[in-house]
Amino acid sequence: MIHLESGGAGEATFLLLHGLGATGAVWKGVCERIEDNDLGRWIVVDLPGHGASDRCELYSIGRFAADLAPLVAADRRLFIVGHSLGAYIGLALASDWFRVRVAGLLGIGPKISWSAADLDGVRELAAKPPRLFATMDEAIDRYRKVSGLDARIAPIELLARGVLHTDQGYRLAADPQAMLVAGAPFSTLARSAACPAILARGERDPMVTLAELGAYCTVAFDMPGCGHNAHVEDSQAVATLCARLMRLD
């Protein structure tokens, strides 16, 4: 089961895909701007292994794309907006491998370069059991730390479904095994996309440079004043890029 929310109205549909460890709640501001700007419908999911969605036995970019494809296969004018991991999944869906027609893709802040140390750290974290916390507040503090959704940019409602209550205590809702998708070949996915694309990053994002994005896309932007969670920090800037993406179709 994939947790899904939707809203808005119009001919176009925007599928909004969050990053690793987050939930679909991070798109609240963007959903509001899509409606305010009359851009179309929006669909938000918690990716498998995240939030209120079911876990998988094995996580991969292809598995994520295959699980999501039936949700949007009937949409005739589909745009995908993906943050970080979500940008990878969006590129896969845009490949025509999953019987989904994608009219355009906006990828925000995908980490492209993964060092051996990065991947060793991911494997080490994935091998550990979920950390348990005595209180919800402690778990929320941890979720803010690992997601970068600090109180300065993200009110509490954007943390929805990011923490899970169990008989043993509170823990982050994301399955640690989902982290093992890190390091997927961005170049292969970027070449496979069969639709217009825009890549963007917060100008202060330490995870990817504008030059890296520009190597894979002729339409690449810095989002002024933003860090890695640019979609949370400046939802109107994302809506503006969505409108520009629609004009490329």
C-alpha positions in Angstrom: 0.0 0.0 0.0 1.2 3.4 -1.0 0.0 6.4 1.0 -1.4 9.0 -1.4 -3.0 12.4 -1.2 -4.3 14.5 -4.1 -5.9 17.9 -4.8 -6.1 20.7 -7.2 -7.9 20.7 -10.6 -7.1 20.9 -14.3 -5.8 19.1 -17.3 -2.2 18.8 -16.0 -1.1 16.5 -13.2 1.9 17.0 -11.0 3.4 13.9 -9.2 5.5 15.2 -6.3 8.2 12.8 -5.1 10.1 13.4 -1.8 13.7 12.6 -1.0 15.3 9.8 0.9 14.0 9.5 4.5 11.3 12.2 4.2 7.5 11.9 3.5 5.1 13.5 1.1 4.2 16.1 3.8 7.2 18.2 2.7 5.2 19.2 -0.4 2.5 21.1 1.4 3.6 24.5 0.4 4.2 23.5 -3.3 0.7 21.9 -3.4 -0.8 25.2 -2.2 1.2 27.1 -4.8 0.1 24.7 -7.6 -3.5 25.5 -6.7 -2.9 29.2 -6.2 -1.3 29.5 -9.7 -4.0 27.2 -11.3 -1.3 24.9 -12.7 -3.4 21.7 -12.4 -3.9 18.7 -10.1 -1.3 17.4 -7.7 -0.5 13.9 -6.3 1.7 13.4 -3.3 2.9 10.0 -2.1 5.0 8.6 0.7 7.5 6.4 -1.2 7.6 2.7 -0.3 9.5 2.3 2.9 8.7 5.8 4.0 6.0 7.5 6.1 2.7 5.6 6.0 3.5 3.4 3.0 4.4 -0.2 3.2 8.0 -1.5 3.2 9.7 -3.6 0.5 12.0 -6.6 0.7 14.3 -4.9 -1.8 14.6 -1.2 -2.7 15.8 0.1 -6.0 15.0 3.0 -8.3 13.3 0.7 -10.7 11.2 -0.9 -8.0 10.1 2.6 -6.8 9.1 3.5 -10.4 7.3 0.3 -11.0 5.2 0.7 -7.8 4.3 4.3 -8.7 3.5 3.8 -12.4 0.0 2.4 -11.9 -1.0 5.6 -9.9 -0.4 7.9 -12.9 -0.6 5.6 -16.0 -3.9 7.1 -17.0 -2.8 10.7 -16.7 -2.5 12.3 -20.2 -0.4 15.3 -19.2 1.8 14.3 -16.4 4.6 16.3 -14.9 6.9 15.0 -12.2 8.6 17.1 -9.6 11.2 15.1 -7.6 13.5 16.2 -4.8 16.8 14.3 -4.3 15.9 10.6 -4.5 12.6 11.7 -6.1 14.5 13.2 -9.0 16.1 9.8 -9.7 12.7 8.1 -9.6 11.2 10.7 -11.8 13.9 10.2 -14.4 13.2 6.4 -14.4 9.5 7.0 -14.9 10.3 9.4 -17.7 12.2 6.6 -19.6 9.1 5.1 -21.2 10.0 1.8 -19.5 7.0 1.8 -17.2 4.2 2.6 -19.6 3.8 6.1 -18.2 3.9 9.1 -20.5 5.7 12.0 -18.8 5.4 15.5 -20.3 8.1 17.1 -18.3 10.4 16.6 -15.2 11.7 19.0 -12.6 14.5 17.5 -10.5 15.5 19.5 -7.4 18.8 18.8 -5.6 19.7 15.3 -6.7 23.1 14.2 -5.3 25.0 13.1 -8.4 28.6 12.4 -7.1 28.9 9.6 -4.5 32.3 8.9 -3.0 33.4 5.5 -1.7 33.2 7.0 1.8 29.7 8.2 1.1 28.5 4.7 0.1 30.4 3.0 3.0 28.5 5.3 5.4 25.2 4.5 3.8 25.8 0.8 4.1 26.9 1.2 7.7 23.7 3.1 8.6 21.4 0.7 6.7 22.9 -2.3 8.7 22.0 -0.8 12.1 18.6 -1.5 13.7 16.3 1.6 13.9 17.2 3.8 16.7 14.5 4.0 19.4 13.6 7.1 21.4 11.6 7.5 24.6 9.6 10.4 23.5 8.0 11.8 20.4 9.9 15.1 20.8 13.3 13.2 20.8 12.3 11.4 17.7 11.1 14.6 16.0 14.5 16.2 16.8 16.3 13.3 15.2 14.1 13.5 12.1 14.7 17.2 11.8 18.5 16.6 12.0 18.7 13.8 9.4 16.3 15.4 7.0 17.6 19.0 7.3 14.0 20.1 8.0 14.9 22.4 10.9 12.3 24.6 12.6 13.6 27.7 10.7 12.3 26.3 7.4 9.8 23.6 8.3 6.8 23.9 10.7 5.7 20.8 12.5 3.1 19.9 10.0 5.7 19.2 7.4 7.1 16.4 9.6 3.9 14.4 9.4 4.4 10.6 9.2 8.1 11.0 9.6 8.1 9.4 13.1 6.5 6.1 14.1 5.2 5.0 17.5 6.0 1.3 18.3 5.6 -0.8 21.4 9.3 -0.2 22.1 9.2 3.5 21.7 9.4 6.1 18.9 11.6 5.8 15.8 11.9 7.3 12.4 9.3 5.9 10.0 11.7 5.4 7.1 13.1 1.9 6.6 16.9 2.1 7.0 17.2 -0.4 4.1 15.8 2.1 1.7 19.1 4.0 2.1 20.8 1.4 -0.1 19.4 3.0 -3.2 22.1 5.7 -2.8 24.7 5.7 -5.5 22.4 4.8 -8.4 23.8 5.9 -11.8 22.4 9.3 -12.4 24.0 9.5 -15.8 22.2 6.4 -17.1 18.9 7.7 -15.8 19.4 11.2 -17.2 20.1 9.8 -20.7 17.1 7.6 -20.6 14.5 10.4 -19.9 12.3 10.9 -22.9 10.8 14.3 -22.0 11.9 17.9 -21.4 13.6 18.4 -18.1 14.7 21.1 -15.7 17.2 20.5 -12.9 17.6 22.9 -10.0 19.3 23.2 -6.7 19.3 25.6 -3.7 22.3 27.9 -4.2 23.6 26.8 -0.8 23.0 23.0 -1.3 26.2 21.2 -0.3 25.1 18.0 -2.0 25.3 19.0 -5.7 26.7 21.8 -7.7 25.1 23.8 -10.5 27.9 22.6 -12.8 27.0 19.0 -12.1 23.4 19.6 -13.0 24.4 21.5 -16.1 26.4 18.5 -17.3 23.1 16.6 -17.7 20.6 19.3 -18.5 20.8 22.4 -20.6 18.1 24.1 -18.4 19.6 24.2 -14.9 19.1 26.7 -12.1 20.2 27.9 -8.7 17.4 28.8 -6.4 18.6 31.9 -4.5 18.8 31.7 -0.7 17.9 28.0 -0.5 19.7 24.9 0.8 19.1 21.3 0.0 15.4 21.5 0.9 14.7 24.2 -1.6 11.1 22.9 -2.3 10.3 23.6 1.4 12.2 26.9 1.6 10.7 28.5 -1.5 7.6 26.8 -2.7 6.7 29.7 -5.0 10.0 29.4 -6.8 9.2 25.7 -7.4 5.8 26.6 -8.8 7.4 29.1 -11.1 9.7 26.4 -12.4 6.7 24.1 -12.8 5.0 26.7 -15.0 8.2 27.1 -17.0 8.3 23.3 -17.4 4.8 23.3 -18.7 5.8 25.7 -21.5 8.5 23.2 -22.6 5.9 20.5 -23.3 
